[in-house]
């Protein structure tokens, strides 16, 4: 078995649950997710989150990187995941070497200001 991290919540989030969430809690079609481990940015995990959106056009998941040991050292960064695209605002130079080459198929990087 692989030591790669898994997102167990994917199995628990059904289309009906997303619909209820939107109807009762979210006026905007956006889910916000903060992650505390760079390992959770692996492409197969992000692709899994993107798969949740295939039946929800116009929805997006905003992923903010908030690693506890670097909370005050690293600038704000993250991903915006939509059914048809990933907008990549990661600043990989802050990541450990083994994660600096992470790429997302079909993504578009935003310039760092």
C-alpha positions as CSV (number, residue, x, y, z in Angstrom):
1,X,0.0,0.0,0.0
2,X,1.2,3.5,-0.8
3,X,2.2,6.0,1.8
4,X,0.6,8.8,-0.2
5,X,-2.0,10.8,1.8
6,X,-5.6,10.2,1.1
7,X,-8.5,12.6,1.4
8,X,-11.2,10.5,3.1
9,X,-13.7,13.3,3.0
10,X,-14.1,12.7,-0.8
11,X,-16.1,9.5,0.0
12,X,-18.3,11.4,2.4
13,X,-19.3,14.3,0.2
14,X,-22.2,13.4,-2.0
15,X,-23.8,15.5,-4.7
16,X,-26.9,15.8,-2.3
17,X,-24.6,17.0,0.5
18,X,-23.1,19.7,-1.8
19,X,-26.6,20.8,-2.8
20,X,-27.8,21.1,0.8
21,X,-24.6,23.0,1.7
22,X,-25.3,25.5,-1.1
23,X,-29.0,25.9,-0.3
24,X,-28.5,26.4,3.5
25,X,-25.1,27.7,4.1
26,X,-23.4,29.2,1.1
27,X,-24.8,32.1,-0.9
28,X,-21.8,31.9,-3.1
29,X,-20.9,28.7,-4.9
30,X,-17.5,28.4,-3.3
31,X,-16.0,26.0,-0.7
32,X,-13.0,27.2,1.2
33,X,-10.4,24.8,2.4
34,X,-7.3,25.4,4.4
35,X,-4.6,22.8,4.3
36,X,-1.8,22.4,6.9
37,X,0.4,19.9,5.1
38,X,2.1,20.4,1.7
39,X,1.6,16.7,1.1
40,X,-2.1,17.5,0.6
41,X,-1.3,19.4,-2.6
42,X,-0.3,16.3,-4.5
43,X,-1.8,16.3,-7.9
44,X,-3.9,13.2,-7.5
45,X,-5.6,14.7,-4.4
46,X,-6.3,18.0,-6.1
47,X,-7.7,16.1,-9.1
48,X,-10.0,14.3,-6.7
49,X,-11.3,17.6,-5.3
50,X,-11.8,18.8,-8.9
51,X,-13.8,15.7,-9.7
52,X,-16.3,16.7,-7.0
53,X,-17.2,19.7,-9.1
54,X,-18.0,18.0,-12.3
55,X,-21.8,18.1,-11.6
56,X,-21.7,21.7,-10.2
57,X,-20.8,24.2,-12.9
58,X,-20.0,27.6,-11.5
59,X,-18.8,26.1,-8.2
60,X,-15.2,26.4,-7.1
61,X,-13.0,25.2,-4.2
62,X,-10.4,27.7,-2.9
63,X,-7.5,26.0,-1.2
64,X,-5.4,28.1,1.1
65,X,-2.0,26.8,2.2
66,X,-1.6,27.4,6.0
67,X,1.2,25.2,7.2
68,X,1.5,25.7,11.0
69,X,5.3,25.9,11.2
70,X,5.4,28.5,8.5
71,X,2.2,30.4,9.0
72,X,4.0,33.8,9.6
73,X,6.9,33.1,7.2
74,X,5.2,32.1,4.0
75,X,3.1,34.5,1.9
76,X,-0.5,33.8,1.2
77,X,-0.8,31.2,-1.6
78,X,-3.2,28.6,-2.8
79,X,-5.3,27.1,-5.6
80,X,-8.7,27.8,-7.1
81,X,-10.2,24.6,-8.3
82,X,-13.0,24.6,-10.8
83,X,-14.6,21.8,-12.8
84,X,-12.8,22.9,-16.0
85,X,-9.6,24.5,-14.6
86,X,-7.1,24.9,-11.8
87,X,-5.7,28.3,-11.1
88,X,-2.3,27.9,-9.5
89,X,-1.1,30.6,-7.1
90,X,1.4,28.4,-5.2
91,X,4.9,29.8,-4.4
92,X,6.8,26.6,-4.6
93,X,10.1,28.1,-3.6
94,X,8.9,28.0,0.0
95,X,8.1,24.2,-0.2
96,X,10.5,21.4,0.8
97,X,12.6,20.4,-2.3
98,X,10.5,17.3,-3.0
99,X,7.3,19.3,-3.4
100,X,8.8,22.2,-5.5
101,X,8.1,20.5,-8.8
102,X,4.4,19.8,-8.2
103,X,2.4,20.5,-11.4
104,X,-1.3,20.2,-12.2
105,X,-2.3,19.1,-15.6
106,X,-4.1,21.8,-17.5
107,X,-3.6,24.4,-14.8
108,X,-2.7,28.0,-15.3
109,X,-0.3,29.8,-13.0
110,X,-1.0,33.3,-11.8
111,X,2.0,35.7,-11.6
112,X,3.3,36.4,-8.1
113,X,3.1,40.0,-7.3
